[in-house]
């Protein structure tokens, strides 16, 4: 319970804004963007820090001007699109600003420490220093005093140093999701297959929801600062994790394979990197401007510079500041060079696969060692110890399913970047390999289920009675009811289409928003109508996730500015996005924590869950807790070969056929051990001739008898 309270406190900090307050109040700006075409004043470096505690502002600027003369400034401060301050400022007042009064042509570097009287900031609301990821901006228009001509318009984004992008949130979500997945494996090894299936299904859904939030941050849309920060918390689920020594290796590898690494982080002291917030029309115009500027350079210099700019971000003005958006924005916020992002995600996925495989093998060895020394009973984890190779294959396939969104997005995006020929080849190989593995597994499940329907008039018979099929391919269908065995195919299609929108439409934010809206709406309708998951609670869990994803898609459409909404509306929607997803994440985490804790502290955790209407429990091989059986359990055991020496294990070799095995010999044609004239599951609503209703459940391998087939038909295969 102490661990439970600690994790709860960590997640409660997500929605407790006062806990995000820093010790010292300040306002910060580190980039200056142009808001006027043909601007005659540009800044490649712009750092401003205002601290009200000492009433001073420190300004560090490297600027380029093409005019000369005295200028005046018209200053407007906007907070969430609302104008809170508007004033005129003459830099040639009593204390002229060096380099600005008068303004001189050329490139100038200057550093100022300016006193700011308290009365000058009396109109700044106190909330500006407390709310995280403040969406505020200062817009300055420069006008020549002599001619009254407007020579420039610049904008500076303001931050107060507080953010919802917190390491505590990242660690808490990652640890809980990982422990839940490990718990499902441990519970399965103890023989509680019903509980393990529920915990695994909810854990995978939770992990998928984290990835969905990360994908929102990877879109090329204009995202409010609070949305950028919140979605950054979940980029670990896409393998976007920064380690300095790894980044050095990736940079070396890219250079060694013919690539040109970007170097934004080594030039931050001389060049500003602007995190895109104003729309991709600015990026496209900036890219055109960069190409015109580079065309005037020598060919050798311009080609190298163009390659660097293509990988690092889009140049926004002649002075050389960069603009990053979409996937590059996420890389910059994670302190990863954009040219290293693909390899970062790929390596973390590979490490996940390798560590998981080593962990399974080590666990097998430890169990055998303990069993030989009598430290654990010989029947503990017996099924795992006997069939650990098939189980290992199934676990590896499950890892591929978990990492598919990450692999699909990063590999497809790399094909649009081509950071080096070797990286492009890796992208093709990994994307094709994982896609083929999951596609092949899905086709195997469909063929097994169809054969089961042909032989036994029910897909659950072979899917859940044969341990080889269940351990190897069960990750694709065990979370669904038996009649929805095919649902993994639309799920994989959903992931692939979303990945294509993210990877190929980085500069088409509106297309991404509309695509996400249509895709999430279709997914929500399909889940709500078909209700394909194993029972009512699991269906509710997943439908809730898809509903929140649909709301997030609506928010993305608003962020795209297709409706021309005022800034205050976009800012408010950003706050709603954060509050909704933070609260929903907390609820899902608590549900997973509670269900996992109950799993380990109840004598019979399977009794907590209703039996599936497809009677899968009667077909699963589980002798660990078997004491007495129902008539259907006995028949299923006989069909599997557990009694009378009959062996019916299916030959699941990848030859495209399923072959029942009789006494070790393959029959000429598929046949069923059950009389087809009296099927195990009749198509009518009549009571099965193999079962008799019992008013009290008998104790079986799961603590109770499965429901009658009549109940299954009346509920349409659902509970």
HELIX and SHEET records of a PDB file:
HELIX    1   1 UNK A    2  UNK A   15  1                                  14    
HELIX    2   2 UNK A   17  UNK A   20  5                                   4    
HELIX    3   3 UNK A  118  UNK A  121  5                                   4    
HELIX    4   4 UNK A  126  UNK A  129  5                                   4    
HELIX    5   5 UNK A  167  UNK A  189  1                                  23    
HELIX    6   6 UNK A  193  UNK A  218  1                                  26    
HELIX    7   7 UNK A  225  UNK A  232  1                                   8    
HELIX    8   8 UNK A  235  UNK A  238  5                                   4    
HELIX    9   9 UNK A  244  UNK A  256  1                                  13    
HELIX   10  10 UNK A  280  UNK A  294  1                                  15    
HELIX   11  11 UNK A  299  UNK A  312  1                                  14    
HELIX   12  12 UNK A  327  UNK A  333  1                                   7    
HELIX   13  13 UNK A  338  UNK A  340  5                                   3    
HELIX   14  14 UNK A  341  UNK A  372  1                                  32    
HELIX   15  15 UNK A  382  UNK A  386  1                                   5    
HELIX   16  16 UNK A  388  UNK A  417  1                                  30    
HELIX   17  17 UNK A  421  UNK A  456  1                                  36    
HELIX   18  18 UNK A  460  UNK A  465  1                                   6    
HELIX   19  19 UNK A  467  UNK A  473  1                                   7    
HELIX   20  20 UNK A  474  UNK A  476  5                                   3    
HELIX   21  21 UNK A  482  UNK A  484  5                                   3    
HELIX   22  22 UNK A  487  UNK A  504  1                                  18    
HELIX   23  23 UNK A  509  UNK A  530  1                                  22    
HELIX   24  24 UNK A  536  UNK A  559  1                                  24    
HELIX   25  25 UNK A  567  UNK A  601  1                                  35    
HELIX   26  26 UNK A  605  UNK A  608  5                                   4    
HELIX   27  27 UNK A  616  UNK A  618  5                                   3    
HELIX   28  28 UNK A  631  UNK A  640  1                                  10    
HELIX   29  29 UNK A  676  UNK A  678  5                                   3    
HELIX   30  30 UNK A  709  UNK A  714  1                                   6    
SHEET    1   A 4 UNK A  27  UNK A  29  0                                        
SHEET    2   A 4 UNK A  41  UNK A  51 -1                                        
SHEET    3   A 4 UNK A  56  UNK A  65 -1                                        
SHEET    4   A 4 UNK A 106  UNK A 115 -1                                        
SHEET    1   B 5 UNK A  32  UNK A  34  0                                        
SHEET    2   B 5 UNK A 150  UNK A 158 -1                                        
SHEET    3   B 5 UNK A 136  UNK A 144 -1                                        
SHEET    4   B 5 UNK A  71  UNK A  79 -1                                        
SHEET    5   B 5 UNK A  82  UNK A  89 -1                                        
SHEET    1   C 3 UNK A 273  UNK A 275  0                                        
SHEET    2   C 3 UNK A 322  UNK A 324  1                                        
SHEET    3   C 3 UNK A 314  UNK A 315 -1                                        
SHEET    1   D 3 UNK A 650  UNK A 651  0                                        
SHEET    2   D 3 UNK A 659  UNK A 662 -1                                        
SHEET    3   D 3 UNK A 665  UNK A 666 -1                                        
END                                                                             
